[in-house]
Amino acid sequence: MNSTMVKTKKPDWLKVSIPSGDKYFRLKNKLNEKGLPTICQSARCPNIGECWNHNQATLLIMGSVCTRDCLFCSVPTGKPLALDGDEDQKVWQMAEVMDLSYLVVTSVTRDDLPDKGSNHIAKVIRLLKIKRPQMKVEVLVPDFSGDCRYLDHVLQADPDVLAHNLETVPGLYPRLNRQAGAYRHSLRILEHSKKKGLLTKTGIMVGLGETRSEIGELFKVFKAIGIDILTIGQYLQPDSHCVPVDKYYSPQEFADLKEFAQSYGFAGVESGPFVRSSYHAEELFKAVVN
Protein backbone atom coordinates (compact mmCIF):
# COMPACT_ATOMS: atom_id res chain seq x y z
CA MET A 1 0.00 0.00 0.00
CA ASN A 2 1.31 3.46 -0.74
CA SER A 3 2.02 4.85 2.72
CA THR A 4 2.10 8.43 1.46
CA MET A 5 -1.25 8.01 -0.32
CA VAL A 6 0.14 9.77 -3.39
CA LYS A 7 -2.26 9.54 -6.31
CA THR A 8 -1.07 6.90 -8.77
CA LYS A 9 -0.86 8.16 -12.37
CA LYS A 10 -3.48 6.62 -14.64
CA PRO A 11 -1.86 4.85 -17.62
CA ASP A 12 -2.53 6.14 -21.11
CA TRP A 13 -4.28 2.94 -22.20
CA LEU A 14 -6.86 3.20 -19.41
CA LYS A 15 -9.24 5.49 -21.25
CA VAL A 16 -12.81 5.27 -22.51
CA SER A 17 -14.67 7.44 -24.97
CA ILE A 18 -17.13 10.06 -23.74
CA PRO A 19 -20.61 8.47 -23.90
CA SER A 20 -22.42 9.45 -27.07
CA GLY A 21 -24.62 8.10 -29.84
CA ASP A 22 -28.34 8.12 -30.62
CA LYS A 23 -29.04 4.87 -28.73
CA TYR A 24 -27.23 6.17 -25.66
CA PHE A 25 -29.27 9.37 -25.51
CA ARG A 26 -32.55 7.58 -26.29
CA LEU A 27 -32.02 5.21 -23.37
CA LYS A 28 -30.96 8.07 -21.10
CA ASN A 29 -34.17 9.92 -21.91
CA LYS A 30 -36.30 6.83 -21.31
CA LEU A 31 -34.74 6.26 -17.90
CA ASN A 32 -35.24 9.90 -16.97
CA GLU A 33 -38.88 9.76 -18.05
CA LYS A 34 -39.51 6.78 -15.77
CA GLY A 35 -37.54 8.32 -12.92
CA LEU A 36 -35.34 5.22 -12.73
CA PRO A 37 -31.75 5.71 -11.59
CA THR A 38 -29.06 3.31 -12.76
CA ILE A 39 -25.97 2.09 -11.00
CA CYS A 40 -24.25 2.93 -14.30
CA GLN A 41 -24.71 6.61 -13.46
CA SER A 42 -24.51 6.49 -9.66
CA ALA A 43 -21.27 4.49 -9.64
CA ARG A 44 -19.84 6.36 -12.63
CA CYS A 45 -19.26 3.14 -14.54
CA PRO A 46 -16.72 3.47 -17.38
CA ASN A 47 -18.80 1.12 -19.57
CA ILE A 48 -21.92 3.28 -19.64
CA GLY A 49 -21.47 4.34 -23.26
CA GLU A 50 -20.87 0.79 -24.54
CA CYS A 51 -23.71 -0.78 -22.55
CA TRP A 52 -26.31 1.90 -23.21
CA ASN A 53 -25.57 1.84 -26.93
CA HIS A 54 -26.31 -1.90 -26.76
CA ASN A 55 -29.59 -1.26 -24.92
CA GLN A 56 -28.26 -2.62 -21.64
CA ALA A 57 -28.55 -0.93 -18.25
CA THR A 58 -28.43 -2.02 -14.62
CA LEU A 59 -31.41 -0.53 -12.83
CA LEU A 60 -30.93 0.81 -9.31
CA ILE A 61 -33.95 0.41 -7.03
CA MET A 62 -34.86 1.60 -3.52
CA GLY A 63 -33.59 5.10 -4.26
CA SER A 64 -30.18 6.53 -5.03
CA VAL A 65 -29.01 7.22 -1.46
CA CYS A 66 -27.20 4.48 0.48
CA THR A 67 -27.09 4.02 4.24
CA ARG A 68 -23.44 2.94 4.13
CA ASP A 69 -20.34 4.94 3.29
CA CYS A 70 -17.89 2.58 1.60
CA LEU A 71 -14.77 4.41 0.53
CA PHE A 72 -14.63 2.91 -2.95
CA CYS A 73 -18.12 3.93 -4.08
CA SER A 74 -19.54 7.22 -5.33
CA VAL A 75 -23.18 6.42 -4.52
CA PRO A 76 -24.31 9.18 -2.11
CA THR A 77 -24.64 8.30 1.57
CA GLY A 78 -27.32 9.72 3.83
CA LYS A 79 -30.94 9.34 4.84
CA PRO A 80 -32.85 7.68 1.98
CA LEU A 81 -36.36 8.61 0.93
CA ALA A 82 -39.34 6.33 1.50
CA LEU A 83 -39.68 3.41 -0.90
CA ASP A 84 -41.64 3.94 -4.10
CA GLY A 85 -44.62 1.58 -3.99
CA ASP A 86 -44.92 1.72 -7.79
CA GLU A 87 -41.30 0.94 -8.49
CA ASP A 88 -42.02 -2.63 -9.58
CA GLN A 89 -44.39 -1.26 -12.24
CA LYS A 90 -41.81 1.28 -13.41
CA VAL A 91 -39.08 -1.34 -13.72
CA TRP A 92 -41.40 -3.67 -15.63
CA GLN A 93 -42.46 -0.85 -17.96
CA MET A 94 -38.82 0.01 -18.59
CA ALA A 95 -38.07 -3.62 -19.45
CA GLU A 96 -41.05 -3.57 -21.84
CA VAL A 97 -39.97 -0.37 -23.55
CA MET A 98 -36.43 -1.69 -23.97
CA ASP A 99 -37.73 -5.16 -24.94
CA LEU A 100 -35.05 -6.76 -22.79
CA SER A 101 -34.14 -10.42 -22.79
CA TYR A 102 -31.97 -9.99 -19.68
CA LEU A 103 -32.13 -7.43 -16.88
CA VAL A 104 -29.83 -6.76 -13.95
CA VAL A 105 -31.52 -5.18 -10.94
CA THR A 106 -29.46 -3.85 -8.05
CA SER A 107 -30.09 -1.60 -5.08
CA VAL A 108 -28.55 0.66 -2.53
CA THR A 109 -28.14 -0.77 0.98
CA ARG A 110 -31.14 0.10 3.14
CA ASP A 111 -30.15 -0.59 6.75
CA ASP A 112 -32.88 1.88 7.75
CA LEU A 113 -35.64 -0.56 6.81
CA PRO A 114 -36.80 -3.36 9.13
CA ASP A 115 -36.35 -6.02 6.44
CA LYS A 116 -33.40 -4.25 4.75
CA GLY A 117 -35.64 -3.73 1.73
CA SER A 118 -35.74 -7.44 0.88
CA ASN A 119 -39.51 -7.58 0.35
CA HIS A 120 -39.33 -4.60 -2.00
CA ILE A 121 -36.61 -6.27 -4.07
CA ALA A 122 -38.68 -9.45 -4.16
CA LYS A 123 -41.75 -7.50 -5.28
CA VAL A 124 -39.84 -6.06 -8.25
CA ILE A 125 -38.51 -9.47 -9.30
CA ARG A 126 -41.87 -11.16 -8.86
CA LEU A 127 -43.64 -8.74 -11.19
CA LEU A 128 -40.91 -9.06 -13.80
CA LYS A 129 -41.17 -12.84 -13.73
CA ILE A 130 -44.95 -12.66 -14.13
CA LYS A 131 -45.06 -9.99 -16.84
CA ARG A 132 -41.96 -11.01 -18.80
CA PRO A 133 -41.43 -14.74 -18.23
CA GLN A 134 -39.17 -14.86 -21.30
CA MET A 135 -36.71 -12.44 -19.67
CA LYS A 136 -33.93 -13.53 -17.35
CA VAL A 137 -33.50 -11.52 -14.15
CA GLU A 138 -30.19 -11.14 -12.35
CA VAL A 139 -30.38 -9.47 -8.96
CA LEU A 140 -27.33 -7.90 -7.30
CA VAL A 141 -28.21 -7.70 -3.61
CA PRO A 142 -26.72 -6.01 -0.55
CA ASP A 143 -25.55 -8.21 2.33
CA PHE A 144 -28.73 -7.87 4.46
CA SER A 145 -26.34 -7.80 7.44
CA GLY A 146 -25.88 -11.51 6.86
CA ASP A 147 -29.48 -12.36 7.80
CA CYS A 148 -30.63 -15.12 5.47
CA ARG A 149 -34.26 -14.65 6.49
CA TYR A 150 -34.23 -11.45 4.44
CA LEU A 151 -32.32 -13.10 1.62
CA ASP A 152 -35.00 -15.80 1.44
CA HIS A 153 -37.58 -13.14 0.59
CA VAL A 154 -35.56 -12.41 -2.54
CA LEU A 155 -34.83 -16.03 -3.40
CA GLN A 156 -38.52 -16.93 -3.17
CA ALA A 157 -39.16 -14.47 -6.02
CA ASP A 158 -37.11 -16.84 -8.22
CA PRO A 159 -34.36 -14.70 -9.80
CA ASP A 160 -32.24 -16.45 -12.42
CA VAL A 161 -28.94 -15.26 -10.93
CA LEU A 162 -28.15 -14.16 -7.37
CA ALA A 163 -25.19 -11.79 -7.35
CA HIS A 164 -23.43 -10.20 -4.42
CA ASN A 165 -20.00 -8.59 -4.59
CA LEU A 166 -17.20 -9.24 -2.10
CA GLU A 167 -15.40 -6.22 -3.64
CA THR A 168 -11.90 -6.97 -2.29
CA VAL A 169 -9.83 -9.18 -0.01
CA PRO A 170 -10.94 -9.16 3.66
CA GLY A 171 -7.72 -7.57 4.89
CA LEU A 172 -8.62 -4.35 3.09
CA TYR A 173 -12.17 -4.04 4.46
CA PRO A 174 -11.26 -1.73 7.38
CA ARG A 175 -9.51 0.72 5.06
CA LEU A 176 -12.59 0.88 2.87
CA ASN A 177 -14.91 1.56 5.81
CA ARG A 178 -16.62 -1.79 5.42
CA GLN A 179 -18.61 -2.75 8.49
CA ALA A 180 -17.23 -5.23 11.02
CA GLY A 181 -18.41 -8.66 9.98
CA ALA A 182 -19.22 -7.60 6.41
CA TYR A 183 -16.93 -10.24 4.92
CA ARG A 184 -18.66 -13.03 6.86
CA HIS A 185 -22.06 -11.57 6.01
CA SER A 186 -21.25 -11.57 2.30
CA LEU A 187 -20.02 -15.15 2.31
CA ARG A 188 -23.15 -16.20 4.18
CA ILE A 189 -25.38 -14.59 1.54
CA LEU A 190 -23.60 -16.33 -1.32
CA GLU A 191 -23.31 -19.71 0.39
CA HIS A 192 -26.98 -19.72 1.41
CA SER A 193 -28.03 -18.81 -2.14
CA LYS A 194 -25.97 -21.65 -3.57
CA LYS A 195 -27.43 -24.13 -1.10
CA LYS A 196 -30.88 -23.02 -2.26
CA GLY A 197 -29.92 -23.95 -5.82
CA LEU A 198 -29.30 -20.46 -7.26
CA LEU A 199 -26.73 -19.64 -9.89
CA THR A 200 -24.37 -17.43 -7.87
CA LYS A 201 -22.07 -14.62 -8.92
CA THR A 202 -19.61 -12.31 -7.22
CA GLY A 203 -17.16 -9.62 -8.23
CA ILE A 204 -13.93 -8.13 -6.95
CA MET A 205 -11.86 -5.04 -7.72
CA VAL A 206 -8.08 -5.07 -7.87
CA GLY A 207 -5.68 -2.19 -7.44
CA LEU A 208 -6.49 -1.45 -3.81
CA GLY A 209 -3.33 -2.97 -2.35
CA GLU A 210 -4.16 -6.67 -2.43
CA THR A 211 -1.49 -9.32 -3.06
CA ARG A 212 -1.70 -12.24 -5.46
CA SER A 213 -1.64 -14.69 -2.56
CA GLU A 214 -4.58 -12.87 -0.96
CA ILE A 215 -6.46 -13.06 -4.26
CA GLY A 216 -5.72 -16.78 -4.44
CA GLU A 217 -7.02 -17.32 -0.92
CA LEU A 218 -10.21 -15.48 -1.85
CA PHE A 219 -10.64 -17.64 -4.95
CA LYS A 220 -10.31 -20.74 -2.75
CA VAL A 221 -13.08 -19.47 -0.50
CA PHE A 222 -15.30 -18.66 -3.49
CA LYS A 223 -14.81 -22.12 -4.91
CA ALA A 224 -15.47 -23.78 -1.55
CA ILE A 225 -18.89 -22.15 -1.24
CA GLY A 226 -19.81 -22.89 -4.85
CA ILE A 227 -19.61 -19.54 -6.66
CA ASP A 228 -20.42 -20.05 -10.34
CA ILE A 229 -19.50 -16.72 -11.96
CA LEU A 230 -16.67 -14.32 -11.07
CA THR A 231 -15.88 -10.85 -12.39
CA ILE A 232 -12.58 -9.05 -11.85
CA GLY A 233 -12.09 -5.36 -12.64
CA GLN A 234 -9.80 -2.45 -11.97
CA TYR A 235 -10.65 -0.18 -9.04
CA LEU A 236 -10.96 3.39 -10.32
CA GLN A 237 -11.22 6.14 -7.72
CA PRO A 238 -14.63 7.74 -8.47
CA ASP A 239 -14.11 10.92 -6.44
CA SER A 240 -11.81 12.54 -3.86
CA HIS A 241 -13.84 11.08 -0.98
CA CYS A 242 -12.79 7.57 -1.98
CA VAL A 243 -9.43 5.90 -1.40
CA PRO A 244 -6.82 6.37 -4.12
CA VAL A 245 -5.73 3.65 -6.52
CA ASP A 246 -2.73 1.69 -5.28
CA LYS A 247 -1.95 0.01 -8.61
CA TYR A 248 -3.22 -0.08 -12.18
CA TYR A 249 -3.15 -3.61 -13.55
CA SER A 250 -2.17 -4.02 -17.20
CA PRO A 251 -4.35 -5.86 -19.72
CA GLN A 252 -1.86 -8.75 -19.60
CA GLU A 253 -2.16 -8.92 -15.82
CA PHE A 254 -5.94 -9.12 -16.18
CA ALA A 255 -5.52 -11.93 -18.68
CA ASP A 256 -3.28 -13.69 -16.17
CA LEU A 257 -5.87 -13.16 -13.42
CA LYS A 258 -8.55 -14.69 -15.64
CA GLU A 259 -6.38 -17.75 -16.22
CA PHE A 260 -5.61 -17.87 -12.48
CA ALA A 261 -9.34 -17.77 -11.65
CA GLN A 262 -10.20 -20.37 -14.28
CA SER A 263 -7.70 -22.73 -12.69
CA TYR A 264 -10.04 -22.86 -9.69
CA GLY A 265 -12.84 -24.15 -11.90
CA PHE A 266 -15.38 -21.32 -11.94
CA ALA A 267 -18.02 -21.82 -14.61
CA GLY A 268 -17.64 -18.27 -15.91
CA VAL A 269 -14.95 -15.60 -15.48
CA GLU A 270 -14.79 -12.07 -16.88
CA SER A 271 -11.58 -10.13 -16.20
CA GLY A 272 -10.42 -6.77 -17.50
CA PRO A 273 -9.67 -3.15 -16.59
CA PHE A 274 -13.25 -1.96 -17.18
CA VAL A 275 -15.08 -5.10 -16.09
CA ARG A 276 -17.82 -4.52 -13.53
CA SER A 277 -20.15 -7.09 -11.98
CA SER A 278 -22.92 -6.46 -14.55
CA TYR A 279 -20.61 -6.19 -17.56
CA HIS A 280 -21.61 -8.67 -20.29
CA ALA A 281 -23.97 -10.23 -17.74
CA GLU A 282 -26.21 -11.89 -20.31
CA GLU A 283 -23.27 -13.31 -22.26
CA LEU A 284 -21.76 -14.76 -19.07
CA PHE A 285 -25.08 -16.26 -18.07
CA LYS A 286 -25.54 -17.93 -21.45
CA ALA A 287 -21.97 -19.25 -21.43
CA VAL A 288 -22.57 -20.89 -18.06
CA VAL A 289 -26.03 -22.40 -18.62
CA ASN A 290 -25.55 -23.53 -22.24
C-alpha positions in Angstrom: 0.0 0.0 0.0 1.3 3.5 -0.7 2.0 4.9 2.7 2.1 8.4 1.5 -1.3 8.0 -0.3 0.1 9.8 -3.4 -2.3 9.5 -6.3 -1.1 6.9 -8.8 -0.9 8.2 -12.4 -3.5 6.6 -14.6 -1.9 4.8 -17.6 -2.5 6.1 -21.1 -4.3 2.9 -22.2 -6.9 3.2 -19.4 -9.2 5.5 -21.3 -12.8 5.3 -22.5 -14.7 7.4 -25.0 -17.1 10.1 -23.7 -20.6 8.5 -23.9 -22.4 9.4 -27.1 -24.6 8.1 -29.8 -28.3 8.1 -30.6 -29.0 4.9 -28.7 -27.2 6.2 -25.7 -29.3 9.4 -25.5 -32.6 7.6 -26.3 -32.0 5.2 -23.4 -31.0 8.1 -21.1 -34.2 9.9 -21.9 -36.3 6.8 -21.3 -34.7 6.3 -17.9 -35.2 9.9 -17.0 -38.9 9.8 -18.0 -39.5 6.8 -15.8 -37.5 8.3 -12.9 -35.3 5.2 -12.7 -31.7 5.7 -11.6 -29.1 3.3 -12.8 -26.0 2.1 -11.0 -24.2 2.9 -14.3 -24.7 6.6 -13.5 -24.5 6.5 -9.7 -21.3 4.5 -9.6 -19.8 6.4 -12.6 -19.3 3.1 -14.5 -16.7 3.5 -17.4 -18.8 1.1 -19.6 -21.9 3.3 -19.6 -21.5 4.3 -23.3 -20.9 0.8 -24.5 -23.7 -0.8 -22.6 -26.3 1.9 -23.2 -25.6 1.8 -26.9 -26.3 -1.9 -26.8 -29.6 -1.3 -24.9 -28.3 -2.6 -21.6 -28.5 -0.9 -18.3 -28.4 -2.0 -14.6 -31.4 -0.5 -12.8 -30.9 0.8 -9.3 -33.9 0.4 -7.0 -34.9 1.6 -3.5 -33.6 5.1 -4.3 -30.2 6.5 -5.0 -29.0 7.2 -1.5 -27.2 4.5 0.5 -27.1 4.0 4.2 -23.4 2.9 4.1 -20.3 4.9 3.3 -17.9 2.6 1.6 -14.8 4.4 0.5 -14.6 2.9 -3.0 -18.1 3.9 -4.1 -19.5 7.2 -5.3 -23.2 6.4 -4.5 -24.3 9.2 -2.1 -24.6 8.3 1.6 -27.3 9.7 3.8 -30.9 9.3 4.8 -32.9 7.7 2.0 -36.4 8.6 0.9 -39.3 6.3 1.5 -39.7 3.4 -0.9 -41.6 3.9 -4.1 -44.6 1.6 -4.0 -44.9 1.7 -7.8 -41.3 0.9 -8.5 -42.0 -2.6 -9.6 -44.4 -1.3 -12.2 -41.8 1.3 -13.4 -39.1 -1.3 -13.7 -41.4 -3.7 -15.6 -42.5 -0.8 -18.0 -38.8 0.0 -18.6 -38.1 -3.6 -19.5 -41.0 -3.6 -21.8 -40.0 -0.4 -23.5 -36.4 -1.7 -24.0 -37.7 -5.2 -24.9 -35.1 -6.8 -22.8 -34.1 -10.4 -22.8 -32.0 -10.0 -19.7 -32.1 -7.4 -16.9 -29.8 -6.8 -13.9 -31.5 -5.2 -10.9 -29.5 -3.8 -8.1 -30.1 -1.6 -5.1 -28.5 0.7 -2.5 -28.1 -0.8 1.0 -31.1 0.1 3.1 -30.2 -0.6 6.8 -32.9 1.9 7.7 -35.6 -0.6 6.8 -36.8 -3.4 9.1 -36.3 -6.0 6.4 -33.4 -4.3 4.8 -35.6 -3.7 1.7 -35.7 -7.4 0.9 -39.5 -7.6 0.4 -39.3 -4.6 -2.0 -36.6 -6.3 -4.1 -38.7 -9.4 -4.2 -41.7 -7.5 -5.3 -39.8 -6.1 -8.3 -38.5 -9.5 -9.3 -41.9 -11.2 -8.9 -43.6 -8.7 -11.2 -40.9 -9.1 -13.8 -41.2 -12.8 -13.7 -45.0 -12.7 -14.1 -45.1 -10.0 -16.8 -42.0 -11.0 -18.8 -41.4 -14.7 -18.2 -39.2 -14.9 -21.3 -36.7 -12.4 -19.7 -33.9 -13.5 -17.3 -33.5 -11.5 -14.2 -30.2 -11.1 -12.3 -30.4 -9.5 -9.0 -27.3 -7.9 -7.3 -28.2 -7.7 -3.6 -26.7 -6.0 -0.5 -25.6 -8.2 2.3 -28.7 -7.9 4.5 -26.3 -7.8 7.4 -25.9 -11.5 6.9 -29.5 -12.4 7.8 -30.6 -15.1 5.5 -34.3 -14.6 6.5 -34.2 -11.5 4.4 -32.3 -13.1 1.6 -35.0 -15.8 1.4 -37.6 -13.1 0.6 -35.6 -12.4 -2.5 -34.8 -16.0 -3.4 -38.5 -16.9 -3.2 -39.2 -14.5 -6.0 -37.1 -16.8 -8.2 -34.4 -14.7 -9.8 -32.2 -16.4 -12.4 -28.9 -15.3 -10.9 -28.2 -14.2 -7.4 -25.2 -11.8 -7.4 -23.4 -10.2 -4.4 -20.0 -8.6 -4.6 -17.2 -9.2 -2.1 -15.4 -6.2 -3.6 -11.9 -7.0 -2.3 -9.8 -9.2 0.0 -10.9 -9.2 3.7 -7.7 -7.6 4.9 -8.6 -4.3 3.1 -12.2 -4.0 4.5 -11.3 -1.7 7.4 -9.5 0.7 5.1 -12.6 0.9 2.9 -14.9 1.6 5.8 -16.6 -1.8 5.4 -18.6 -2.8 8.5 -17.2 -5.2 11.0 -18.4 -8.7 10.0 -19.2 -7.6 6.4 -16.9 -10.2 4.9 -18.7 -13.0 6.9 -22.1 -11.6 6.0 -21.3 -11.6 2.3 -20.0 -15.1 2.3 -23.1 -16.2 4.2 -25.4 -14.6 1.5 -23.6 -16.3 -1.3 -23.3 -19.7 0.4 -27.0 -19.7 1.4 -28.0 -18.8 -2.1 -26.0 -21.7 -3.6 -27.4 -24.1 -1.1 -30.9 -23.0 -2.3 -29.9 -23.9 -5.8 -29.3 -20.5 -7.3 -26.7 -19.6 -9.9 -24.4 -17.4 -7.9 -22.1 -14.6 -8.9 -19.6 -12.3 -7.2 -17.2 -9.6 -8.2 -13.9 -8.1 -6.9 -11.9 -5.0 -7.7 -8.1 -5.1 -7.9 -5.7 -2.2 -7.4 -6.5 -1.4 -3.8 -3.3 -3.0 -2.4 -4.2 -6.7 -2.4 -1.5 -9.3 -3.1 -1.7 -12.2 -5.5 -1.6 -14.7 -2.6 -4.6 -12.9 -1.0 -6.5 -13.1 -4.3 -5.7 -16.8 -4.4 -7.0 -17.3 -0.9 -10.2 -15.5 -1.8 -10.6 -17.6 -4.9 -10.3 -20.7 -2.8 -13.1 -19.5 -0.5 -15.3 -18.7 -3.5 -14.8 -22.1 -4.9 -15.5 -23.8 -1.5 -18.9 -22.1 -1.2 -19.8 -22.9 -4.8 -19.6 -19.5 -6.7 -20.4 -20.0 -10.3 -19.5 -16.7 -12.0 -16.7 -14.3 -11.1 -15.9 -10.8 -12.4 -12.6 -9.0 -11.9 -12.1 -5.4 -12.6 -9.8 -2.4 -12.0 -10.7 -0.2 -9.0 -11.0 3.4 -10.3 -11.2 6.1 -7.7 -14.6 7.7 -8.5 -14.1 10.9 -6.4 -11.8 12.5 -3.9 -13.8 11.1 -1.0 -12.8 7.6 -2.0 -9.4 5.9 -1.4 -6.8 6.4 -4.1 -5.7 3.6 -6.5 -2.7 1.7 -5.3 -2.0 0.0 -8.6 -3.2 -0.1 -12.2 -3.1 -3.6 -13.5 -2.2 -4.0 -17.2 -4.3 -5.9 -19.7 -1.9 -8.8 -19.6 -2.2 -8.9 -15.8 -5.9 -9.1 -16.2 -5.5 -11.9 -18.7 -3.3 -13.7 -16.2 -5.9 -13.2 -13.4 -8.5 -14.7 -15.6 -6.4 -17.7 -16.2 -5.6 -17.9 -12.5 -9.3 -17.8 -11.6 -10.2 -20.4 -14.3 -7.7 -22.7 -12.7 -10.0 -22.9 -9.7 -12.8 -24.2 -11.9 -15.4 -21.3 -11.9 -18.0 -21.8 -14.6 -17.6 -18.3 -15.9 -15.0 -15.6 -15.5 -14.8 -12.1 -16.9 -11.6 -10.1 -16.2 -10.4 -6.8 -17.5 -9.7 -3.2 -16.6 -13.2 -2.0 -17.2 -15.1 -5.1 -16.1 -17.8 -4.5 -13.5 -20.2 -7.1 -12.0 -22.9 -6.5 -14.5 -20.6 -6.2 -17.6 -21.6 -8.7 -20.3 -24.0 -10.2 -17.7 -26.2 -11.9 -20.3 -23.3 -13.3 -22.3 -21.8 -14.8 -19.1 -25.1 -16.3 -18.1 -25.5 -17.9 -21.5 -22.0 -19.3 -21.4 -22.6 -20.9 -18.1 -26.0 -22.4 -18.6 -25.6 -23.5 -22.2 
